[in-house]
Amino acid sequence: MNQLKENGYQFLDFITINDEELECYKPLAGSFAVIQCTGRFLLCYNVWRQQWEIPAGRREESETPKECAIRELYEETGQIVSNMIFKGLVKVQNKTTRAIKFNPVYYAEIEKLQPFVENEETSKILLWDLKEEIGSIDMVDINIFEYL
């Protein structure tokens, strides 16, 4: 059975908007890169949190949310995908501070995976059918899959 982890954040909602409305939501945090390949979803194994995750991370100063998703996808999985489309925002709450933040979610379909090189954050990648037993996965990520 898969173990669901929360890592300090509780999923509140998935907000379907267009990307022109992004700036209406504050604070706008880092982006998720959801990639589907042959009917399965790309996950990476985060060695620090010891769990499978959707590629995601913080925005750098001058980055757009989409640029963040593209960069994080590449850094964590080695995949180069630029034709991602905006799907909406994940609204989460920090379980300790109760602060709310909004994470943009970008999506793309690809035909095949590019080679993966292990890095300091990610030890492996896999394509997941949402059913297979894979171990630990973040609950926020499971909620994202339910909305896509």
Phi and psi in degrees as a GROMACS rama.xvg file:
@    title "Ramachandran Plot"
@    xaxis  label "Phi"
@    yaxis  label "Psi"
@TYPE xy
-72.3887  139.562  ASN-2
-96.2643  123.637  GLN-3
-92.4033  127.356  LEU-4
-114.758  152.642  LYS-5
-110.265  -25.5285  GLU-6
48.8984  37.8044  ASN-7
87.2708  -3.66282  GLY-8
-123.656  139.92  TYR-9
-110.083  129.783  GLN-10
-68.4066  131.001  PHE-11
-110.449  -41.343  LEU-12
-168.144  158.805  ASP-13
-115.125  120.578  PHE-14
-105.958  116.65  ILE-15
-89.8527  111.021  THR-16
-137.876  173.483  ILE-17
-95.5374  162.936  ASN-18
-66.8302  -17.642  ASP-19
-68.5175  -20.6391  GLU-20
-91.5622  -0.94158  GLU-21
-52.8527  -45.0443  LEU-22
-67.6836  -9.09877  GLU-23
-77.5373  -11.2209  CYS-24
-112.002  124.504  TYR-25
-133.198  145.292  LYS-26
-77.1441  139.179  PRO-27
-87.6666  114.943  LEU-28
-99.5845  -162.848  ALA-29
-64.4193  164.835  GLY-30
-104.591  151.793  SER-31
-101.101  145.59  PHE-32
-121.264  99.3148  ALA-33
-92.876  119.464  VAL-34
-120.164  129.633  ILE-35
-112.077  134.82  GLN-36
-140.76  124.165  CYS-37
49.7825  42.1676  THR-38
78.6059  3.27103  GLY-39
-122.269  162.753  ARG-40
-106.063  140.04  PHE-41
-77.6598  127.232  LEU-42
-125.216  153.387  LEU-43
-123.706  148.925  CYS-44
-93.4967  113.009  TYR-45
-82.3669  114.425  ASN-46
-70.8158  -25.5382  VAL-47
-75.7912  -41.558  TRP-48
-94.8048  -6.91564  ARG-49
55.4177  53.2283  GLN-50
-157.591  160.375  GLN-51
-80.8872  142.084  TRP-52
-146.234  156.583  GLU-53
-71.9888  136.052  ILE-54
-56.208  129.408  PRO-55
-165.99  164.867  ALA-56
174.049  179.45  GLY-57
-72.7524  149.156  ARG-58
-79.7036  140.031  ARG-59
-83.3625  162.539  GLU-60
-44.7958  -53.6571  GLU-61
-96.7102  5.55929  SER-62
-78.691  146.23  GLU-63
-81.99  162.999  THR-64
-57.3372  -38.7303  PRO-65
-67.2921  -43.1653  LYS-66
-59.4415  -37.934  GLU-67
-61.6611  -46.9344  CYS-68
-60.6745  -43.3651  ALA-69
-63.822  -45.0855  ILE-70
-66.5712  -46.745  ARG-71
-62.6424  -40.4254  GLU-72
-58.1305  -46.4557  LEU-73
-66.2683  -47.9656  TYR-74
-61.3741  -38.7733  GLU-75
-88.5055  -26.7074  GLU-76
-128.83  -10.7169  THR-77
80.0575  4.28285  GLY-78
-87.0382  132.664  GLN-79
-107.269  107.307  ILE-80
-137.678  117.368  VAL-81
-108.757  -13.8056  SER-82
-91.9993  39.7084  ASN-83
-75.6656  144.96  MET-84
-113.606  145.821  ILE-85
-74.9148  129.867  PHE-86
-108.86  -22.5579  LYS-87
149.202  -166.9  GLY-88
-119.951  139.67  LEU-89
-94.0236  127.308  VAL-90
-102.51  119.645  LYS-91
-128.396  159.963  VAL-92
-126.103  132.789  GLN-93
-67.2715  125.126  ASN-94
-70.7411  -20.0863  LYS-95
-90.8799  -53.7959  THR-96
-88.4607  -15.1881  THR-97
70.7657  6.71485  ARG-98
-68.1389  142.647  ALA-99
-105.041  142.743  ILE-100
-141.174  163.413  LYS-101
-122.39  126.627  PHE-102
-112.415  120.892  ASN-103
-65.6541  143.561  PRO-104
-119.918  124.528  VAL-105
-114.631  150.487  TYR-106
-137.882  145.589  TYR-107
-154.102  153.561  ALA-108
-109.134  137.152  GLU-109
-127.08  160.257  ILE-110
-86.0294  -35.8008  GLU-111
-153.268  156.157  LYS-112
-77.4501  145.576  LEU-113
-86.9464  163.024  GLN-114
-57.3559  143.374  PRO-115
-105.864  138.156  PHE-116
-121.374  123.092  VAL-117
-56.5542  143.224  GLU-118
-136.836  -176.78  ASN-119
-66.6774  -23.0889  GLU-120
-99.9394  -32.5667  GLU-121
-122.999  124.974  THR-122
-96.0001  -21.5908  SER-123
-165.426  163.484  LYS-124
-128.145  161.008  ILE-125
-154.348  159.603  LEU-126
-101.239  123.433  LEU-127
-112.925  137.107  TRP-128
-90.2936  6.92962  ASP-129
72.8121  3.05547  LEU-130
-122.494  -37.9268  LYS-131
-56.1626  143.349  GLU-132
-74.1847  117.691  GLU-133
-122.801  -8.65811  ILE-134
107.023  -133.716  GLY-135
-85.7728  135.968  SER-136
-145.28  149.794  ILE-137
-74.4815  135.797  ASP-138
-63.8237  -35.7368  MET-139
-60.9883  -40.9843  VAL-140
-63.5297  -42.0449  ASP-141
-58.4688  -42.9457  ILE-142
-64.1165  -37.1757  ASN-143
-61.4723  -45.8782  ILE-144
-59.3819  -34.7376  PHE-145
-65.6194  -25.078  GLU-146
-94.4822  -12.4847  TYR-147
